[in-house]
Amino acid sequence: MKAAGLWVFIFILAMTVSAAELEVRIDYPPTDGAVVAWLFDSPNTFVDLRDPARVVVLSDRGNTPTPIKDLPAGEYALVVFHDANSNGLMDKNFIGIPREWLGFSNRYWPEGPPTFLRAAFTLAADETKIIDVNLRSIFGKLGLLGVGVGVITQTSPYLGSDRVIVQPIPAISYIGDRVQILGPGIQCGLFKWGNLVGLAVTGNYRLGAYDEEDSPYLVGLGNRQDTLMGGLALQAFLPGGLDVSAE
C-alpha cells in the first residue's frame, strides 16, 4: 500500500511540475461589464470562435494580469472580448460577426475569418508565458465600407436570341451592426434572439431577363425589366459555423 501511495504522489507531482501557465494582460481595459478569455487548441473551432478549450473571466476586467493555470504543453490561440452586458456570450450581429470589442494573441488582427496559425503560440512544459491583448471593435464607429466598380454580364437563354447584357454597376459593400450591403443585395436586421435566430428585411436587384424584340419567340410577352425583389429572411445560426436562411 505504501508503494502504491508513493507512485500516486509521484504521478501527481509530475503533472504539477509539467503544467504550463498563461498570464493575460489587457491594454486599456474597459471600465464596465466583464472581460472574457477564450483559449483554443484547435484550428477547426478557432475559425468561427466556438467550443474553446478553456474559458476564463479576467479578474478586475483585466486591470491586473490574470493567470490561466495548469495547461498542458502544446499550441494554443487566444481571443479576449469585452462582455459589455455580462451575459457570458460573444454577442454577434445579424450575419454572425462579433459586435463586442475583442483582441487576439500575437496582437493579430484578422481581415476576415480568424486564422489559427496567425494567432497561435507554443507553450512548453513548466513555461509561464505573458500574452498582451489590445481590444478593438471590428466595425469601428461607422462600420466597414468598401467602394469600387464592377461589371455584370448576362447572355439570353431564349431560342433565337443572341443578346448579351454588359452593365457597369457600383460595387458597394457595407457591414454594420444591423445593415449589410453586399453588391446587389441589402439586408437590415429587425430582431435577434440570442446568437441563434434572427429576422431581417432583404432586398436584391436583378437585371432584366429579356426584351420582346430579342427573339421572335418572345413576341407578345412584353419586356422583362430590371427587378428589385424584397421580403423577409428568417436566419438560423447553427453550431459549427453553419448558417441557414429562408427568404
MIDOSE-1310 file (N, C-alpha, C; in nm, 2 decimals, decimal comma, always signed):
residues 247
mkaa	+0,08/-0,12/+0,00/+0,00/+0,00/+0,00/+0,09/+0,13/+0,00; +0,20/+0,12/+0,08/+0,29/+0,23/+0,08/+0,35/+0,26/-0,06; +0,39/+0,16/-0,13/+0,45/+0,17/-0,26/+0,34/+0,23/-0,36; +0,22/+0,19/-0,35/+0,11/+0,24/-0,44/+0,09/+0,39/-0,41
glwv	+0,09/+0,42/-0,28/+0,07/+0,56/-0,25/+0,18/+0,65/-0,29; +0,31/+0,60/-0,29/+0,42/+0,67/-0,34/+0,41/+0,70/-0,49; +0,37/+0,59/-0,57/+0,36/+0,61/-0,71/+0,25/+0,72/-0,74; +0,14/+0,72/-0,67/+0,03/+0,82/-0,69/+0,09/+0,96/-0,67
fifi	+0,17/+0,97/-0,56/+0,23/+1,10/-0,52/+0,32/+1,15/-0,63; +0,40/+1,06/-0,68/+0,50/+1,09/-0,79/+0,42/+1,13/-0,92; +0,31/+1,06/-0,95/+0,24/+1,09/-1,07/+0,17/+1,23/-1,06; +0,12/+1,26/-0,94/+0,06/+1,39/-0,92/+0,16/+1,50/-0,93
lamt	+0,28/+1,48/-0,87/+0,39/+1,57/-0,87/+0,43/+1,60/-1,01; +0,44/+1,49/-1,09/+0,49/+1,51/-1,23/+0,39/+1,59/-1,31; +0,26/+1,57/-1,29/+0,16/+1,65/-1,36/+0,17/+1,80/-1,32; +0,19/+1,82/-1,19/+0,20/+1,96/-1,14/+0,32/+2,03/-1,20
vsaa	+0,44/+1,96/-1,20/+0,56/+2,02/-1,25/+0,55/+2,06/-1,40; +0,49/+1,97/-1,48/+0,49/+1,98/-1,62/+0,38/+2,08/-1,67; +0,29/+2,13/-1,58/+0,19/+2,22/-1,62/+0,24/+2,36/-1,66; +0,19/+2,41/-1,77/+0,23/+2,55/-1,81/+0,13/+2,65/-1,77
elev	+0,16/+2,78/-1,79/+0,07/+2,88/-1,74/+0,08/+3,00/-1,83; -0,04/+3,07/-1,86/-0,05/+3,19/-1,93/-0,08/+3,30/-1,83; -0,03/+3,42/-1,87/-0,07/+3,54/-1,79/-0,12/+3,64/-1,89; -0,25/+3,68/-1,88/-0,32/+3,76/-1,98/-0,32/+3,90/-1,93
ridy	-0,27/+4,00/-2,01/-0,27/+4,14/-1,97/-0,35/+4,22/-2,08; -0,43/+4,31/-2,04/-0,51/+4,39/-2,14/-0,46/+4,53/-2,14; -0,44/+4,58/-2,27/-0,41/+4,72/-2,29/-0,54/+4,80/-2,27; -0,54/+4,91/-2,19/-0,66/+4,99/-2,17/-0,78/+4,91/-2,15
pptd	-0,79/+4,84/-2,04/-0,91/+4,76/-2,01/-1,03/+4,84/-1,99; -1,15/+4,79/-2,02/-1,28/+4,86/-2,01/-1,31/+4,88/-1,86; -1,40/+4,98/-1,84/-1,44/+5,01/-1,70/-1,58/+4,95/-1,66; -1,64/+4,88/-1,76/-1,77/+4,82/-1,72/-1,78/+4,68/-1,78
gavv	-1,88/+4,60/-1,74/-1,90/+4,47/-1,79/-1,79/+4,37/-1,74; -1,76/+4,28/-1,82/-1,66/+4,18/-1,79/-1,57/+4,16/-1,91; -1,45/+4,10/-1,89/-1,36/+4,07/-1,99/-1,33/+3,92/-1,99; -1,36/+3,85/-2,10/-1,35/+3,70/-2,10/-1,24/+3,66/-2,20
awlf	-1,17/+3,56/-2,16/-1,06/+3,50/-2,24/-1,11/+3,36/-2,28; -1,10/+3,33/-2,41/-1,12/+3,20/-2,47/-0,99/+3,15/-2,52; -0,95/+3,03/-2,47/-0,83/+2,97/-2,52/-0,86/+2,85/-2,61; -0,80/+2,84/-2,73/-0,83/+2,74/-2,82/-0,71/+2,66/-2,85
dspn	-0,73/+2,53/-2,87/-0,62/+2,44/-2,91/-0,65/+2,37/-3,04; -0,75/+2,42/-3,11/-0,79/+2,35/-3,24/-0,82/+2,46/-3,35; -0,76/+2,45/-3,46/-0,79/+2,54/-3,57/-0,94/+2,53/-3,62; -1,00/+2,42/-3,61/-1,13/+2,40/-3,66/-1,24/+2,47/-3,57
tfvd	-1,21/+2,49/-3,45/-1,31/+2,56/-3,36/-1,27/+2,71/-3,36; -1,14/+2,74/-3,38/-1,10/+2,88/-3,37/-1,15/+2,97/-3,48; -1,17/+2,91/-3,60/-1,20/+2,99/-3,72/-1,34/+3,05/-3,71; -1,43/+2,99/-3,63/-1,56/+3,05/-3,61/-1,59/+3,08/-3,46
lrdp	-1,48/+3,07/-3,38/-1,49/+3,11/-3,24/-1,59/+3,04/-3,17; -1,58/+2,90/-3,16/-1,67/+2,82/-3,08/-1,60/+2,71/-3,01; -1,66/+2,66/-2,90/-1,61/+2,55/-2,83/-1,46/+2,57/-2,78; -1,43/+2,68/-2,71/-1,30/+2,70/-2,66/-1,26/+2,59/-2,56
arvv	-1,13/+2,56/-2,55/-1,08/+2,46/-2,46/-1,08/+2,51/-2,32; -1,07/+2,64/-2,30/-1,07/+2,70/-2,16/-1,14/+2,83/-2,17; -1,22/+2,86/-2,07/-1,29/+2,99/-2,06/-1,26/+3,05/-1,93; -1,20/+3,17/-1,93/-1,16/+3,24/-1,80/-1,22/+3,38/-1,80
vlsd	-1,29/+3,42/-1,70/-1,33/+3,56/-1,68/-1,21/+3,63/-1,61; -1,16/+3,73/-1,67/-1,04/+3,80/-1,62/-1,08/+3,88/-1,50; -1,00/+3,87/-1,39/-1,03/+3,94/-1,27/-1,01/+4,09/-1,29; -1,10/+4,17/-1,23/-1,09/+4,31/-1,24/-1,09/+4,36/-1,38
rgnt	-1,16/+4,29/-1,47/-1,17/+4,33/-1,61/-1,03/+4,34/-1,68; -0,93/+4,27/-1,63/-0,80/+4,28/-1,69/-0,72/+4,39/-1,64; -0,76/+4,47/-1,54/-0,68/+4,57/-1,48/-0,55/+4,52/-1,42; -0,56/+4,40/-1,37/-0,45/+4,32/-1,31/-0,43/+4,20/-1,40
ptpi	-0,31/+4,15/-1,42/-0,29/+4,03/-1,50/-0,36/+3,91/-1,44; -0,42/+3,83/-1,53/-0,49/+3,71/-1,48/-0,43/+3,59/-1,53; -0,39/+3,49/-1,44/-0,32/+3,37/-1,49/-0,42/+3,27/-1,53; -0,39/+3,19/-1,63/-0,46/+3,07/-1,67/-0,36/+2,95/-1,64
kdlp	-0,40/+2,87/-1,54/-0,30/+2,78/-1,49/-0,33/+2,63/-1,54; -0,23/+2,55/-1,51/-0,24/+2,40/-1,53/-0,28/+2,37/-1,67; -0,20/+2,43/-1,77/-0,22/+2,40/-1,91/-0,12/+2,29/-1,96; -0,17/+2,19/-2,03/-0,07/+2,10/-2,09/+0,02/+2,17/-2,20
agey	+0,14/+2,13/-2,21/+0,22/+2,19/-2,32/+0,16/+2,16/-2,45; +0,17/+2,26/-2,55/+0,11/+2,25/-2,68/+0,10/+2,38/-2,75; +0,02/+2,38/-2,86/+0,00/+2,50/-2,94/-0,14/+2,55/-2,91; -0,15/+2,69/-2,88/-0,28/+2,75/-2,85/-0,30/+2,88/-2,93
alvv	-0,42/+2,93/-2,93/-0,45/+3,06/-2,97/-0,55/+3,12/-2,88; -0,54/+3,25/-2,85/-0,62/+3,32/-2,75/-0,71/+3,43/-2,81; -0,83/+3,44/-2,78/-0,92/+3,55/-2,81/-0,98/+3,60/-2,68; -0,97/+3,74/-2,67/-1,03/+3,80/-2,55/-1,13/+3,90/-2,59
fhda	-1,25/+3,91/-2,53/-1,35/+4,00/-2,57/-1,41/+4,07/-2,45; -1,46/+4,19/-2,47/-1,53/+4,27/-2,37/-1,68/+4,23/-2,36; -1,72/+4,16/-2,26/-1,85/+4,11/-2,24/-1,93/+4,23/-2,18; -1,97/+4,33/-2,26/-2,02/+4,45/-2,20/-2,15/+4,43/-2,12
nsng	-2,23/+4,34/-2,16/-2,36/+4,31/-2,09/-2,35/+4,20/-1,99; -2,23/+4,14/-1,97/-2,20/+4,04/-1,87/-2,30/+3,92/-1,89; -2,33/+3,88/-2,02/-2,42/+3,77/-2,04/-2,34/+3,64/-2,06; -2,20/+3,64/-2,06/-2,12/+3,53/-2,08/-2,11/+3,48/-2,23
lmdk	-2,17/+3,56/-2,32/-2,16/+3,53/-2,46/-2,09/+3,63/-2,54; -2,03/+3,59/-2,66/-1,97/+3,68/-2,75/-2,09/+3,72/-2,84; -2,15/+3,84/-2,82/-2,26/+3,88/-2,90/-2,22/+3,91/-3,04; -2,31/+3,87/-3,14/-2,27/+3,89/-3,28/-2,39/+3,96/-3,35
nfig	-2,36/+4,02/-3,46/-2,46/+4,09/-3,54/-2,54/+4,00/-3,62; -2,62/+4,05/-3,72/-2,71/+3,97/-3,79/-2,65/+3,87/-3,89; -2,52/+3,89/-3,92/-2,45/+3,79/-4,01/-2,34/+3,72/-3,94; -2,35/+3,72/-3,81/-2,26/+3,64/-3,73/-2,12/+3,70/-3,70
ipre	-2,10/+3,83/-3,72/-1,97/+3,90/-3,69/-1,98/+3,95/-3,54; -1,88/+3,92/-3,46/-1,88/+3,97/-3,32/-1,90/+4,13/-3,32; -1,99/+4,17/-3,23/-2,02/+4,31/-3,22/-1,95/+4,37/-3,10; -1,90/+4,29/-3,01/-1,83/+4,34/-2,89/-1,68/+4,35/-2,92
wlgf	-1,61/+4,44/-2,85/-1,47/+4,46/-2,87/-1,39/+4,33/-2,84; -1,29/+4,30/-2,92/-1,21/+4,18/-2,90/-1,07/+4,20/-2,94; -0,99/+4,10/-2,90/-0,85/+4,10/-2,94/-0,79/+3,96/-2,94; -0,68/+3,94/-3,01/-0,62/+3,81/-3,03/-0,48/+3,81/-2,98
snry	-0,43/+3,69/-2,95/-0,29/+3,67/-2,92/-0,20/+3,71/-3,03; -0,08/+3,74/-3,00/+0,02/+3,79/-3,10/-0,01/+3,92/-3,16; -0,11/+3,99/-3,09/-0,16/+4,12/-3,14/-0,21/+4,11/-3,29; -0,25/+3,99/-3,32/-0,30/+3,96/-3,46/-0,44/+4,02/-3,48
wpeg	-0,47/+4,08/-3,60/-0,60/+4,13/-3,63/-0,64/+4,08/-3,76; -0,75/+3,99/-3,77/-0,79/+3,93/-3,89/-0,86/+4,03/-3,98; -0,85/+4,01/-4,11/-0,92/+4,09/-4,21/-1,05/+4,01/-4,26; -1,06/+3,89/-4,21/-1,18/+3,81/-4,24/-1,19/+3,71/-4,13
pptf	-1,24/+3,59/-4,16/-1,24/+3,48/-4,05/-1,10/+3,47/-3,99; -1,09/+3,45/-3,86/-0,96/+3,45/-3,79/-0,89/+3,32/-3,83; -0,76/+3,33/-3,84/-0,67/+3,22/-3,88/-0,59/+3,17/-3,75; -0,60/+3,05/-3,72/-0,54/+2,99/-3,60/-0,39/+3,01/-3,61
lraa	-0,33/+2,99/-3,73/-0,18/+3,00/-3,74/-0,13/+3,13/-3,71; -0,20/+3,24/-3,74/-0,15/+3,38/-3,72/-0,16/+3,41/-3,57; -0,25/+3,35/-3,50/-0,27/+3,38/-3,35/-0,20/+3,28/-3,26; -0,15/+3,17/-3,32/-0,10/+3,06/-3,24/+0,03/+3,09/-3,17
ftla	+0,05/+3,03/-3,06/+0,18/+3,03/-2,99/+0,20/+2,90/-2,92; +0,32/+2,87/-2,88/+0,35/+2,74/-2,82/+0,38/+2,75/-2,68; +0,33/+2,67/-2,60/+0,36/+2,66/-2,45/+0,44/+2,54/-2,43; +0,56/+2,55/-2,37/+0,64/+2,44/-2,33/+0,60/+2,40/-2,18
adet	+0,64/+2,28/-2,15/+0,62/+2,23/-2,01/+0,69/+2,33/-1,91; +0,62/+2,36/-1,81/+0,67/+2,44/-1,70/+0,69/+2,59/-1,74; +0,65/+2,63/-1,86/+0,67/+2,76/-1,91/+0,55/+2,85/-1,86; +0,59/+2,98/-1,82/+0,49/+3,08/-1,80/+0,50/+3,19/-1,91
kiid	+0,40/+3,21/-1,99/+0,41/+3,30/-2,10/+0,31/+3,42/-2,07; +0,35/+3,54/-2,11/+0,27/+3,66/-2,09/+0,21/+3,69/-2,23; +0,08/+3,71/-2,23/+0,01/+3,75/-2,35/-0,06/+3,88/-2,33; -0,01/+3,98/-2,41/-0,07/+4,11/-2,41/-0,18/+4,13/-2,52
vnlr	-0,30/+4,18/-2,49/-0,41/+4,19/-2,58/-0,46/+4,33/-2,59; -0,48/+4,38/-2,71/-0,54/+4,51/-2,73/-0,68/+4,49/-2,79; -0,79/+4,53/-2,71/-0,92/+4,51/-2,76/-0,96/+4,62/-2,86; -1,03/+4,58/-2,97/-1,07/+4,67/-3,07/-1,21/+4,63/-3,12
sifg	-1,28/+4,72/-3,19/-1,41/+4,70/-3,25/-1,39/+4,66/-3,39; -1,45/+4,55/-3,44/-1,44/+4,52/-3,58/-1,51/+4,62/-3,67; -1,62/+4,68/-3,62/-1,69/+4,78/-3,70/-1,64/+4,92/-3,69; -1,56/+4,95/-3,59/-1,52/+5,09/-3,57/-1,64/+5,17/-3,54
klgl	-1,64/+5,30/-3,56/-1,75/+5,39/-3,53/-1,86/+5,39/-3,64; -1,82/+5,36/-3,76/-1,92/+5,38/-3,87/-1,95/+5,25/-3,95; -1,88/+5,14/-3,91/-1,90/+5,01/-3,99/-1,79/+5,00/-4,09; -1,80/+4,89/-4,16/-1,70/+4,85/-4,27/-1,75/+4,89/-4,40
lgvg	-1,68/+4,98/-4,47/-1,73/+5,03/-4,60/-1,63/+5,00/-4,71; -1,68/+4,95/-4,82/-1,59/+4,93/-4,94/-1,66/+4,98/-5,06; -1,59/+5,05/-5,15/-1,64/+5,11/-5,27/-1,55/+5,07/-5,39; -1,62/+5,04/-5,50/-1,55/+5,01/-5,62/-1,64/+5,01/-5,74
vgvi	-1,60/+4,95/-5,85/-1,68/+4,95/-5,97/-1,67/+4,80/-6,03; -1,79/+4,75/-6,06/-1,80/+4,62/-6,12/-1,87/+4,62/-6,25; -1,88/+4,50/-6,32/-1,95/+4,48/-6,44/-2,03/+4,35/-6,43; -2,16/+4,36/-6,47/-2,24/+4,24/-6,48/-2,26/+4,21/-6,63
tqts	-2,24/+4,09/-6,66/-2,26/+4,04/-6,80/-2,37/+3,93/-6,79; -2,45/+3,93/-6,89/-2,56/+3,82/-6,89/-2,60/+3,79/-7,04; -2,60/+3,67/-7,07/-2,65/+3,62/-7,20/-2,79/+3,57/-7,19; -2,86/+3,58/-7,30/-3,00/+3,53/-7,30/-3,01/+3,38/-7,33
pylg	-3,10/+3,31/-7,25/-3,11/+3,17/-7,27/-3,22/+3,13/-7,37; -3,29/+3,24/-7,43/-3,40/+3,21/-7,51/-3,37/+3,18/-7,66; -3,45/+3,09/-7,72/-3,42/+3,05/-7,86/-3,43/+3,16/-7,95; -3,32/+3,17/-8,04/-3,32/+3,28/-8,14/-3,26/+3,41/-8,09
sdrv	-3,22/+3,42/-7,96/-3,17/+3,54/-7,91/-3,02/+3,54/-7,89; -2,95/+3,64/-7,94/-2,81/+3,65/-7,92/-2,77/+3,77/-7,83; -2,87/+3,81/-7,75/-2,85/+3,93/-7,67/-2,75/+3,91/-7,56; -2,66/+4,00/-7,54/-2,56/+4,00/-7,44/-2,57/+4,13/-7,36
ivqp	-2,60/+4,13/-7,23/-2,60/+4,25/-7,15/-2,47/+4,27/-7,08; -2,42/+4,39/-7,10/-2,30/+4,43/-7,03/-2,33/+4,56/-6,95; -2,33/+4,56/-6,82/-2,38/+4,67/-6,75/-2,28/+4,70/-6,63; -2,22/+4,82/-6,63/-2,13/+4,86/-6,52/-2,22/+4,89/-6,40
ipai	-2,18/+4,85/-6,28/-2,25/+4,88/-6,16/-2,15/+4,93/-6,05; -2,20/+5,01/-5,96/-2,11/+5,04/-5,84/-2,10/+4,92/-5,75; -1,98/+4,89/-5,71/-1,96/+4,77/-5,63/-1,94/+4,83/-5,48; -2,05/+4,83/-5,41/-2,05/+4,89/-5,28/-2,07/+4,78/-5,18
syig	-1,99/+4,77/-5,08/-2,02/+4,68/-4,96/-2,01/+4,76/-4,83; -2,10/+4,73/-4,75/-2,11/+4,79/-4,62/-2,16/+4,69/-4,51; -2,08/+4,68/-4,41/-2,12/+4,58/-4,30/-2,13/+4,66/-4,17; -2,25/+4,68/-4,12/-2,27/+4,74/-3,99/-2,33/+4,65/-3,89
drvq	-2,38/+4,71/-3,78/-2,43/+4,62/-3,68/-2,56/+4,56/-3,73; -2,65/+4,64/-3,80/-2,78/+4,58/-3,84/-2,79/+4,58/-4,00; -2,72/+4,68/-4,06/-2,74/+4,69/-4,21/-2,61/+4,63/-4,28; -2,64/+4,55/-4,38/-2,53/+4,50/-4,46/-2,57/+4,51/-4,61
ilgp	-2,47/+4,57/-4,69/-2,49/+4,58/-4,83/-2,38/+4,51/-4,90; -2,41/+4,41/-4,98/-2,31/+4,33/-5,05/-2,35/+4,32/-5,19; -2,28/+4,40/-5,28/-2,31/+4,41/-5,42/-2,46/+4,45/-5,44; -2,54/+4,36/-5,52/-2,67/+4,40/-5,55/-2,77/+4,36/-5,44
giqc	-2,72/+4,32/-5,32/-2,81/+4,28/-5,21/-2,80/+4,36/-5,09; -2,91/+4,38/-5,02/-2,91/+4,46/-4,90/-2,99/+4,39/-4,79; -2,95/+4,40/-4,67/-3,01/+4,33/-4,56/-3,01/+4,42/-4,43; -3,13/+4,43/-4,37/-3,14/+4,50/-4,25/-3,20/+4,42/-4,14
glfk	-3,12/+4,39/-4,03/-3,17/+4,31/-3,92/-3,28/+4,38/-3,84; -3,39/+4,30/-3,81/-3,50/+4,35/-3,73/-3,49/+4,31/-3,59; -3,48/+4,18/-3,57/-3,48/+4,12/-3,44/-3,38/+4,01/-3,43; -3,32/+3,98/-3,31/-3,24/+3,87/-3,30/-3,26/+3,81/-3,16
wgnl	-3,27/+3,68/-3,15/-3,29/+3,61/-3,03/-3,17/+3,54/-2,99; -3,09/+3,59/-2,90/-2,96/+3,53/-2,86/-2,87/+3,54/-2,98; -2,79/+3,43/-2,99/-2,70/+3,42/-3,11/-2,75/+3,31/-3,20; -2,88/+3,27/-3,19/-2,93/+3,16/-3,26/-3,02/+3,19/-3,38
vgla	-3,11/+3,28/-3,36/-3,22/+3,30/-3,46/-3,23/+3,45/-3,48; -3,25/+3,50/-3,61/-3,27/+3,64/-3,64/-3,37/+3,65/-3,75; -3,43/+3,77/-3,76/-3,53/+3,81/-3,86/-3,48/+3,94/-3,92; -3,48/+3,94/-4,06/-3,42/+4,06/-4,13/-3,51/+4,09/-4,25
vtgn	-3,50/+4,22/-4,30/-3,56/+4,26/-4,42/-3,45/+4,25/-4,53; -3,48/+4,19/-4,65/-3,38/+4,18/-4,75/-3,43/+4,24/-4,88; -3,33/+4,28/-4,96/-3,36/+4,33/-5,10/-3,25/+4,29/-5,19; -3,29/+4,25/-5,32/-3,20/+4,21/-5,42/-3,23/+4,27/-5,55
yrlg	-3,13/+4,32/-5,63/-3,15/+4,37/-5,76/-3,12/+4,27/-5,87; -3,21/+4,25/-5,96/-3,19/+4,16/-6,07/-3,20/+4,23/-6,21; -3,11/+4,20/-6,30/-3,11/+4,25/-6,43/-3,24/+4,20/-6,51; -3,29/+4,28/-6,60/-3,40/+4,23/-6,69/-3,36/+4,11/-6,76
ayde	-3,45/+4,01/-6,77/-3,42/+3,88/-6,84/-3,41/+3,90/-6,99; -3,51/+3,97/-7,05/-3,51/+3,99/-7,19/-3,60/+4,11/-7,24; -3,58/+4,15/-7,36/-3,67/+4,24/-7,43/-3,74/+4,16/-7,53; -3,86/+4,21/-7,56/-3,95/+4,14/-7,65/-3,89/+4,12/-7,79
edsp	-3,81/+4,22/-7,84/-3,75/+4,21/-7,97/-3,63/+4,12/-7,98; -3,59/+4,06/-7,87/-3,47/+3,98/-7,87/-3,49/+3,85/-7,95; -3,61/+3,80/-7,96/-3,64/+3,68/-8,03/-3,78/+3,68/-8,08; -3,81/+3,62/-8,20/-3,95/+3,61/-8,24/-4,03/+3,53/-8,15
ylvg	-3,97/+3,44/-8,07/-4,05/+3,36/-7,98/-4,09/+3,43/-7,86; -4,04/+3,55/-7,84/-4,08/+3,63/-7,72/-4,19/+3,74/-7,75; -4,23/+3,75/-7,88/-4,32/+3,85/-7,92/-4,45/+3,83/-7,84; -4,51/+3,94/-7,79/-4,63/+3,93/-7,71/-4,61/+3,91/-7,57
lgnr	-4,49/+3,88/-7,52/-4,47/+3,85/-7,38/-4,44/+3,98/-7,30; -4,40/+4,09/-7,37/-4,36/+4,21/-7,31/-4,22/+4,20/-7,26; -4,16/+4,32/-7,23/-4,02/+4,32/-7,18/-4,01/+4,28/-7,04; -3,91/+4,20/-7,01/-3,89/+4,16/-6,87/-3,78/+4,26/-6,81
qdtl	-3,83/+4,36/-6,73/-3,75/+4,47/-6,69/-3,66/+4,43/-6,57; -3,57/+4,52/-6,54/-3,49/+4,50/-6,42/-3,59/+4,50/-6,30; -3,55/+4,42/-6,20/-3,64/+4,40/-6,09/-3,57/+4,42/-5,95; -3,64/+4,48/-5,86/-3,60/+4,48/-5,72/-3,69/+4,40/-5,64
mggl	-3,63/+4,29/-5,58/-3,71/+4,19/-5,50/-3,68/+4,22/-5,35; -3,78/+4,22/-5,28/-3,77/+4,24/-5,13/-3,86/+4,15/-5,05; -3,82/+4,13/-4,93/-3,90/+4,04/-4,84/-3,83/+4,02/-4,70; -3,87/+3,92/-4,63/-3,82/+3,89/-4,50/-3,73/+3,77/-4,51
alqa	-3,63/+3,76/-4,42/-3,55/+3,64/-4,41/-3,54/+3,60/-4,27; -3,57/+3,47/-4,25/-3,56/+3,41/-4,12/-3,42/+3,33/-4,11; -3,34/+3,37/-4,02/-3,20/+3,32/-4,02/-3,18/+3,23/-3,90; -3,10/+3,12/-3,91/-3,06/+3,04/-3,80/-2,91/+3,02/-3,80
flpg	-2,85/+3,04/-3,69/-2,70/+3,03/-3,68/-2,67/+2,91/-3,60; -2,63/+2,80/-3,67/-2,61/+2,67/-3,61/-2,47/+2,64/-3,56; -2,45/+2,55/-3,47/-2,32/+2,51/-3,43/-2,23/+2,47/-3,55; -2,10/+2,49/-3,54/-2,01/+2,46/-3,64/-2,00/+2,56/-3,75
gldv	-2,05/+2,68/-3,73/-2,04/+2,79/-3,83/-2,14/+2,78/-3,94; -2,24/+2,69/-3,93/-2,34/+2,67/-4,04/-2,45/+2,77/-4,02; -2,48/+2,85/-4,12/-2,59/+2,95/-4,12/-2,69/+2,91/-4,22; -2,82/+2,91/-4,19/-2,93/+2,88/-4,27/-3,03/+3,00/-4,28
sae	-3,07/+3,03/-4,40/-3,16/+3,14/-4,42/-3,28/+3,10/-4,51; -3,40/+3,14/-4,47/-3,52/+3,11/-4,55/-3,58/+3,25/-4,58; -3,59/+3,29/-4,71/-3,63/+3,42/-4,76/-3,77/+3,42/-4,82
